[in-house]
Structures are given as structure tokens and as C-alpha cells.
Amino acid sequence: MSEPLEQSSPRYGVLLVNLGTPDQPTPSAVRRYLREFLSDPRVIDTPRLVWWVILNAIILVVRPSRVAKLYQSVWTDQGSPLLAIGKRQVVALCSELERRQGYVVPVALAMTYGNPSLKDEIAGLQAQGCQRILVLPLYPQYSGTTTAAIFDAIAKALKVQPDLPELRFINDYHLDASYITALAESVKEHWQARGRSERLLISFHGVPERYVEAGDPYTDQCRATAQALAEALELDDGQWLCSFQSRFGPAEWVKPYTDKTLQQWGAEGVPSVDVICPAFAADCLETLEEIKIQNRDFFIEAGGKEYHYIPALNERPDFIHCLAQLVERNTGGW
């Protein structure tokens, strides 16, 4: 076995980035988080003055207490599921890269909104000697509301810094072969353990229809991922459907809606459903509470019998393998 390569400083660092989470499941912490998140024009494109009034006079008054209760229902001893899983992903990816390359590659986790912040984690990588940083958003499908928001936030974080690191940025990996394989294997393992339901619902976070009309490729990439997953599982057209969740407000969002689909299937007598959410690299409020609990209730109350949520890829070894391959492909020459 060859000895690990020695190096005076890391060749590069990897920055994993996810959306964000409140620091605590309390109304005040949720209010701080929602204010930052919902103030981003990438997320909400309503004219600023109009949106400022809506956000501060209505949303930040009404929603924090209700959302805090939802977070409390999924909070863990390690904190927010999104953050706890993200930390485990960092450890697993660092270990996998060292195994594959023979030297330590620093890996950090940052959130677009909240903590750990992009500014602090970039500074932390630079303090370890990383002057080359690969930014890997934990969003398989690109959207201006998520991936592009990371780009904006990094530019803002580095705006006053005189010594900029060299950056590379991964836009998406929605049809990456190892990503599709990891998704398919997670479904097959679920079927082996729990049995196979009548239908598979492949649910993605939704966006307003006007974002798609403006050119956001997100929904096309979601449908491409769903089609590739269905093909990997050898499903017929009637055995699966791609849908979109988590809408809010009066605007038209991309369809079909996840909750309405489940209610319709339950009413039509579909006996059992499995649901997977490929856009989420780590389980979070939207999967553990909205999909696993709320939407199960919609299906059962409408007449369905069995409902199963298939967990996000989280720190599965095959997903970490996928991330490691993405890192290696995108750091060529470094």
C-alpha cells in the first residue's frame, strides 16, 4: 500500500452549501431565519416595497410561532435535521476523498441563510490554506431560487475581501449517473424492507409558474430526474408521477401539486403510495414534517390505506460516492 502524498497546504477545499435552518425551534429564531430567507429577491420576486410590507406586517407576525411548532416536531438532540445530517455528510465526504486521493481534502458546510454562514466557512477554508475552493450546492436540480442564490451570497460575502480564493461552482447534477443510481437503490432497498406500493410519487419542491416562464430550468430538470429514476426502476407510466410540493401564497405554482395528487389518489381508491423527494439531499422540515406527516394524513383521510416516505439520500455511501465523483470531475488541474 502506497504512503499518502505529503503536501504543505491543501490543493483545494470543498464547500457544501444547503438552504439553511433556524438556530433553534423558537419563534424568535424562526423569525430571524424567515426574515433573511424571504428577503432574498431570488426567492421572492415581488416588488421590494410591496413585499417589505407583506413580509413585516403579516408573514413575520403570523408564521414564526406556527413554523416553530413544526420545527419542534422534527428537532433532534443534534439540532436541526438539515444541519445534523449536513455535518455527517461533511465527515463522510472528507473520509471518502481521503480514501480515494490519498491526502486530506478540507470539506466545510455552509448555509445560504443562517448558520454556519458562507462568509465564515469560506474564511475557515482559507485559514486551512485553501486558495482554491469548489462550491458544491446540495441541490441536484438548478434553480435561480436556490443555486443562483448561493452564487449571489458568496459574491456578497467576498465583496470586501482583498485576497479572493479561486472558485469553481457546480450548477447541477440532476442526471448524474451515480446520483440516479443512489436514488434507485434507495427505492429498491425500501421495497425490499417494506414491500412495494401501488404507486411511486416523485415529489420536488415547487416554484411559482412565473419563474418557469421567466426561464428558470428547474422544473425541466426535476422532470428529467424523475423520468431517469422511473426508467432505472423499470416503472410503467401508470406506476409513477412527478409532482411539486411546498407552495404558499395565491400565485399559480407548477403542477401537479403533491398534496392534491395524494388526495385524488386516495379518493380514487389507490391503496398504497411510496413518496420520494429527490431534490432534497438531506432530510429537513419539508420532508420529515410536510411529506412524511402532513401529506400522509391527506392521503389516508381521502381513502388511501398505506403511505410510506422514502428518506433523502443523506449520508448514504452511494450518495457520498456520487459527491466525491463530482468533486474529482470538477477539480481537474487543481
Secondary structure as the mmCIF struct_conf table of DSSP 4:
data_model
#
loop_
_struct_conf.conf_type_id
_struct_conf.id
_struct_conf.beg_label_comp_id
_struct_conf.beg_label_asym_id
_struct_conf.beg_label_seq_id
_struct_conf.end_label_comp_id
_struct_conf.end_label_asym_id
_struct_conf.end_label_seq_id
HELX_LH_PP_P HELX_LH_PP_P1 SER A 2 GLU A 6
BEND BEND1 SER A 8 SER A 9
BEND BEND2 ARG A 11 ARG A 11
STRN STRN1 GLY A 13 THR A 21
BEND BEND3 ASP A 23 THR A 26
HELX_RH_AL_P HELX_RH_AL_P1 PRO A 27 LEU A 38
TURN_TY1_P TURN_TY1_P1 SER A 39 SER A 39
TURN_TY1_P TURN_TY1_P2 PRO A 41 VAL A 43
BEND BEND4 THR A 46 THR A 46
HELX_RH_AL_P HELX_RH_AL_P2 ARG A 48 ILE A 54
HELX_RH_PI_P HELX_RH_PI_P1 LEU A 55 ILE A 59
HELX_RH_AL_P HELX_RH_AL_P3 LEU A 60 VAL A 74
STRN STRN2 THR A 76 THR A 76
TURN_TY1_P TURN_TY1_P3 ASP A 77 GLN A 78
STRN STRN3 GLY A 79 GLY A 79
HELX_RH_AL_P HELX_RH_AL_P4 PRO A 81 GLN A 101
BEND BEND5 GLY A 102 TYR A 103
STRN STRN4 VAL A 107 GLY A 114
BEND BEND6 ASN A 115 PRO A 116
STRN STRN5 SER A 117 SER A 117
HELX_RH_AL_P HELX_RH_AL_P5 LEU A 118 ALA A 127
TURN_TY1_P TURN_TY1_P4 GLN A 128 GLY A 129
STRN STRN6 ARG A 132 PRO A 137
BEND BEND7 LEU A 138 LEU A 138
BEND BEND8 PRO A 140 GLN A 141
TURN_TY1_P TURN_TY1_P5 GLY A 144 THR A 146
HELX_RH_AL_P HELX_RH_AL_P6 THR A 147 ALA A 157
TURN_TY1_P TURN_TY1_P6 LEU A 158 VAL A 160
BEND BEND9 PRO A 162 ASP A 163
HELX_LH_PP_P HELX_LH_PP_P2 LEU A 164 PRO A 165
STRN STRN7 GLU A 166 PHE A 169
TURN_TY1_P TURN_TY1_P7 HIS A 174 LEU A 175
HELX_RH_AL_P HELX_RH_AL_P7 ALA A 177 ARG A 194
BEND BEND10 GLU A 198 GLU A 198
STRN STRN8 ARG A 199 HIS A 205
STRN STRN9 PRO A 208 PRO A 208
HELX_RH_AL_P HELX_RH_AL_P8 GLU A 209 GLU A 213
TURN_TY1_P TURN_TY1_P8 ALA A 214 GLY A 215
HELX_RH_AL_P HELX_RH_AL_P9 TYR A 218 ALA A 232
TURN_TY1_P TURN_TY1_P9 LEU A 233 GLU A 234
HELX_RH_3T_P HELX_RH_3T_P1 ASP A 237 GLN A 239
STRN STRN10 TRP A 240 GLN A 245
BEND BEND11 GLY A 249 ALA A 251
STRN STRN11 TRP A 253 TRP A 253
BEND BEND12 VAL A 254 PRO A 256
STRN STRN12 TYR A 257 TYR A 257
HELX_RH_AL_P HELX_RH_AL_P10 THR A 258 GLU A 268
TURN_TY1_P TURN_TY1_P10 GLY A 269 GLY A 269
STRN STRN13 SER A 272 ILE A 276
TURN_TY1_P TURN_TY1_P11 PRO A 278 ALA A 279
BEND BEND13 ALA A 281 ALA A 282
HELX_RH_AL_P HELX_RH_AL_P11 LEU A 285 LEU A 285
HELX_RH_PI_P HELX_RH_PI_P2 GLU A 286 ASN A 295
HELX_RH_AL_P HELX_RH_AL_P12 ARG A 296 GLU A 301
TURN_TY1_P TURN_TY1_P12 ALA A 302 GLY A 303
STRN STRN14 GLU A 306 ILE A 310
HELX_LH_PP_P HELX_LH_PP_P3 PRO A 311 ALA A 312
TURN_TY1_P TURN_TY1_P13 ASN A 314 GLU A 315
HELX_RH_AL_P HELX_RH_AL_P13 PRO A 317 ASN A 330
TURN_TY1_P TURN_TY1_P14 THR A 331 GLY A 333
#
